Amino acid sequence: MKKGIAMLLITALAFQGCKVDEEFEGPSLTDLYGSFAILEEFDITDRSVNFSENETTTFTATFNKNVSWKLEIKGLSSGAIKEITGFSSQLDATNALWNGSTTVLPMFRPEECAVELTFANEADTLRDTLNVTGGRVHTGFLLSDFEAGFPTSWNTFVQSGANMSFIVQTNNNAAQGSRYYDMGGTVGWDWLKGLVNIPATAYGGTHFDLTSNPEGLFFNVMIYKPEEINNALVLFQFKEDDNLDGTYNTANEDLFAVEVSPSVNGWSLISVNYADMVTLVNGQPAAPIGNGIREPHKLKEISVLFLANPTSGYSQSYMDYLIFTENGPLIP
């Protein structure tokens, strides 16, 4: 009898030691194999939203299970696209709030937008519309968005080549608003097609009113590559007045640069930390000309050079929304 009791205890202990953990990690069987249903219809909290007034809008819906979903908002005038994705059984302000930001340039402007909600592995597609009455306003030192035309205090040099087009264009192709700067032409004897000089005096000071901390400062610009153009180079030069005498000396003061070779068709956002800028000679990093210290508060002038190999024929690129931002790159 005692032997039987002992065997029962051993068996009970063995079963207890093999007890399955009740906590389950990973998607539930319902999420994986259950049928999909919409419990609360797709809705938008604000169908007329002014992002320039810091307004936001939220997309809402409830489903019977967790599912991978994607919201796409498309500007019907600009072609701007915002994508929001998630895996959940509900859309609300925690995962489907929109502040007017853009995933694919250009930026949203006052316009009607089409909204589409789709689901991975589900046939359902939900659609709606909303109206943007004001685009986002960004904090920073704006050099120009060309909405008022070409800044009168900037100056240019344009080669006497063929089909030169250093002008402000007004149409729906802009990265922001309705205007941008078009640089293009054919020059068979020189890499330089034309340039733009942006002096600090255009903004009321001897030097640009920027932070002295290069790590916290970003230069941002939007560049457009026409589909058929593959030879464009845009060179941004940042000229510092190291000794603060009010002038830039090419012989012994710093000139840092950013070279952009557009490779993706359409608009791209270029954001560069001022601390990462280097001196370039013929496109290659070189020793600094001045003290070698990045000092944005001593910035005297910015030059934009549009370049292309003289043997490569016609070249063109657009430029829009030049802005310095602090504590991070521009979020369009």
C-alpha positions in Angstrom: 0.0 0.0 0.0 2.8 2.4 0.9 4.5 1.6 -2.3 1.4 2.5 -4.3 1.1 5.9 -2.5 4.7 6.6 -3.2 4.2 5.9 -6.9 1.2 8.2 -7.1 3.2 11.0 -5.5 6.0 10.6 -8.0 3.5 10.6 -10.9 1.8 13.8 -9.6 5.2 15.5 -9.2 6.2 14.5 -12.7 3.0 16.0 -14.1 3.5 19.2 -12.1 7.1 19.5 -13.4 5.8 19.2 -17.0 3.0 21.8 -16.6 2.7 23.9 -19.7 3.3 27.7 -19.3 -0.1 29.4 -19.7 1.5 32.6 -21.2 1.6 32.5 -25.0 3.9 34.6 -27.1 3.2 35.5 -30.7 0.0 36.1 -32.7 -3.2 34.4 -31.6 -4.9 31.8 -33.7 -7.7 34.2 -34.2 -5.3 36.8 -35.6 -3.8 34.3 -37.9 -6.8 32.3 -39.1 -9.9 34.0 -37.9 -12.2 35.7 -40.3 -11.9 39.5 -40.5 -14.7 41.9 -39.7 -15.0 45.7 -39.1 -16.8 46.4 -35.9 -16.7 50.2 -36.0 -16.6 51.9 -39.4 -13.7 53.9 -40.6 -14.0 57.6 -39.7 -12.0 60.8 -39.6 -12.2 63.2 -36.6 -11.5 66.4 -38.6 -12.2 66.4 -42.3 -11.1 70.1 -42.7 -7.8 70.5 -40.9 -5.4 73.4 -40.8 -1.9 72.2 -40.0 -0.5 75.7 -40.1 -2.5 76.3 -36.8 -1.0 73.1 -35.3 -4.3 71.2 -35.8 -4.2 67.4 -36.2 -6.7 64.8 -37.4 -7.2 61.2 -36.3 -8.4 58.2 -38.2 -10.6 55.7 -36.3 -11.9 52.2 -36.8 -12.3 49.0 -34.8 -11.8 45.4 -36.0 -12.5 42.0 -34.5 -8.8 41.0 -34.5 -5.3 42.4 -34.8 -4.3 43.0 -38.4 -1.6 44.7 -40.3 -3.0 47.9 -41.9 -1.8 50.8 -43.9 -3.3 54.3 -44.2 -2.3 56.3 -47.3 -3.2 60.0 -47.6 -2.6 61.5 -51.0 -2.8 65.2 -52.0 -4.9 65.4 -55.1 -3.2 68.6 -56.2 0.4 68.2 -55.0 0.7 64.4 -55.2 2.2 64.4 -51.7 1.8 61.1 -49.9 1.6 60.3 -46.2 1.7 56.6 -45.0 0.8 55.4 -41.6 1.1 51.7 -40.8 0.4 49.5 -37.8 -0.7 46.1 -36.4 -3.7 46.4 -34.1 -7.4 45.8 -33.8 -8.1 49.5 -33.5 -7.2 52.9 -35.1 -7.1 55.8 -32.7 -5.0 58.8 -31.7 -2.3 56.5 -30.4 -1.5 55.0 -33.7 -3.4 56.9 -36.5 -2.9 60.6 -35.8 -1.8 62.9 -38.6 0.0 66.2 -38.1 0.4 67.1 -41.8 3.8 65.5 -42.2 4.8 63.9 -45.5 6.3 60.5 -46.3 6.8 61.1 -50.0 7.5 64.6 -51.2 6.3 67.2 -52.2 4.8 68.5 -49.0 1.1 68.9 -48.5 -0.5 72.2 -49.4 -4.1 73.5 -49.1 -5.8 70.8 -51.1 -8.3 68.0 -51.2 -6.8 64.6 -50.1 -7.9 61.0 -50.8 -7.6 58.6 -47.9 -7.3 54.8 -48.3 -7.1 52.2 -45.6 -5.9 48.7 -46.7 -5.1 45.5 -44.8 -2.5 42.8 -45.3 -4.1 39.6 -46.6 -7.6 41.0 -46.5 -9.6 42.1 -49.5 -11.3 45.1 -47.8 -10.3 48.6 -48.9 -11.8 51.6 -47.1 -11.8 55.1 -48.7 -12.6 58.6 -47.6 -11.5 62.2 -48.2 -10.4 65.2 -46.2 -9.5 68.8 -46.9 -6.2 70.4 -45.9 -6.8 74.1 -45.4 -3.2 75.0 -44.4 0.1 73.2 -44.7 2.6 72.6 -41.9 4.8 75.5 -40.7 8.3 74.5 -39.8 10.5 76.1 -37.1 13.9 77.2 -38.3 15.9 79.8 -40.2 14.3 79.9 -43.6 16.6 81.1 -46.4 13.8 80.9 -49.0 10.8 78.9 -50.3 10.6 81.1 -53.4 6.9 81.8 -52.7 7.6 85.5 -53.0 9.8 85.0 -56.1 13.6 85.1 -56.2 15.0 87.0 -53.2 16.1 90.4 -54.3 19.1 90.4 -52.0 20.6 87.3 -53.6 22.7 87.5 -56.7 23.4 85.2 -59.5 25.9 84.4 -62.3 24.6 82.4 -65.3 26.8 81.2 -68.2 25.9 82.3 -71.7 25.1 78.7 -72.7 22.1 77.2 -74.5 18.6 76.9 -73.0 19.7 78.5 -69.7 16.8 78.5 -67.2 17.9 80.0 -63.9 14.4 81.3 -62.9 11.6 80.8 -60.4 8.9 78.6 -61.8 5.3 78.7 -60.6 3.3 75.4 -61.0 2.2 72.3 -59.2 5.7 70.8 -59.4 7.0 72.6 -56.3 8.2 70.7 -53.3 6.5 73.3 -51.0 3.8 75.8 -52.0 3.6 76.6 -55.7 7.1 78.0 -56.6 10.6 76.6 -56.9 14.0 77.6 -58.4 14.8 75.9 -61.8 18.4 75.6 -62.7 19.4 74.2 -66.1 21.2 74.7 -69.4 24.0 73.5 -71.7 27.5 74.8 -71.3 30.1 72.9 -73.5 33.2 74.6 -72.1 32.8 74.5 -68.3 31.4 72.4 -65.4 29.8 75.5 -64.0 26.4 76.3 -65.5 25.4 79.0 -63.0 25.5 80.0 -59.4 23.5 81.7 -56.7 25.1 83.7 -53.8 23.2 84.1 -50.6 24.7 86.8 -48.4 24.0 87.1 -44.6 23.2 90.8 -45.3 20.1 89.6 -47.1 18.7 88.8 -43.6 19.8 92.0 -41.8 23.1 90.9 -40.3 26.8 90.7 -41.0 26.6 87.0 -40.3 23.7 84.5 -40.4 21.8 84.4 -37.1 22.6 80.8 -36.3 23.6 78.8 -33.2 27.3 78.4 -32.4 26.8 74.7 -31.9 27.4 72.8 -35.2 26.2 69.5 -33.8 22.8 70.9 -33.2 22.4 72.6 -36.6 21.1 71.1 -39.8 21.0 72.5 -43.4 18.0 71.2 -45.3 17.1 71.7 -49.0 14.8 69.9 -51.4 16.3 68.9 -54.8 14.4 67.6 -57.8 15.8 65.3 -60.4 14.0 65.2 -63.8 13.6 61.6 -65.0 15.7 62.0 -68.1 18.6 63.9 -66.4 21.5 62.0 -64.9 24.4 64.4 -65.0 23.5 67.2 -62.5 25.6 68.2 -59.5 24.6 70.8 -57.0 27.3 72.2 -54.7 26.5 74.2 -51.6 29.4 76.2 -50.2 29.4 77.7 -46.6 31.8 80.5 -46.2 32.8 81.4 -42.7 34.3 84.7 -41.5 36.8 83.1 -39.1 38.3 86.3 -37.7 34.9 88.2 -37.6 36.3 91.1 -39.6 33.1 91.3 -41.7 34.5 89.7 -44.8 35.3 86.2 -46.2 38.9 85.7 -47.2 39.3 82.9 -49.8 43.0 82.5 -48.8 42.7 81.7 -45.1 39.1 81.3 -44.0 37.0 78.2 -43.9 34.8 77.1 -46.8 32.8 74.0 -46.0 30.7 72.2 -48.6 27.9 69.7 -49.4 27.8 68.2 -52.9 24.5 66.6 -54.1 24.3 64.3 -57.1 20.6 63.7 -57.5 20.0 60.0 -58.2 16.3 59.5 -57.4 13.7 60.9 -59.8 11.5 63.6 -58.3 12.0 65.5 -55.1 14.4 64.4 -52.4 15.1 66.0 -49.0 18.8 66.7 -48.3 19.6 67.2 -44.6 23.2 67.7 -43.5 24.5 68.2 -40.0 26.7 71.3 -40.0 29.3 69.4 -37.9 29.7 66.9 -40.7 30.4 69.3 -43.5 33.9 69.1 -45.0 36.2 71.1 -47.2 36.0 69.9 -50.8 38.5 70.3 -53.6 37.3 68.9 -57.0 34.7 67.0 -55.1 37.2 65.3 -52.7 37.6 66.0 -49.0 40.6 68.2 -48.4 42.4 70.1 -45.5 40.4 73.1 -44.2 41.4 76.5 -45.5 41.0 78.3 -42.2 40.9 77.2 -38.6 39.1 74.0 -39.4 36.4 74.6 -36.8 32.7 74.5 -37.8 31.4 77.8 -36.6 27.9 78.4 -38.1 27.5 81.7 -36.2 30.4 83.0 -38.3 28.7 82.1 -41.6 29.1 85.0 -44.0 27.8 83.7 -47.3 26.3 80.6 -48.9 26.9 79.8 -52.6 24.9 77.3 -54.7 26.7 76.1 -57.8 25.0 74.1 -60.5 27.5 71.9 -62.2 27.6 69.2 -64.9 30.3 67.6 -67.1 30.6 69.9 -70.1 30.7 66.9 -72.4 27.4 65.4 -71.0 25.0 67.9 -72.7 21.9 69.5 -71.1 21.5 69.3 -67.4 18.7 70.5 -65.0 17.7 70.4 -61.4 15.1 72.2 -59.2 15.7 73.6 -55.7 13.2 74.5 -53.0 12.7 75.2 -49.3 16.2 76.0 -48.0 16.1 76.1 -44.3 18.4 75.6 -41.2 16.8 73.6 -38.3 18.1 73.0 -34.8 18.1 69.7 -32.8 17.3 67.6 -35.8 16.8 67.5 -39.5 13.7 68.9 -41.2 10.7 66.6 -40.9 8.6 67.6 -44.0 
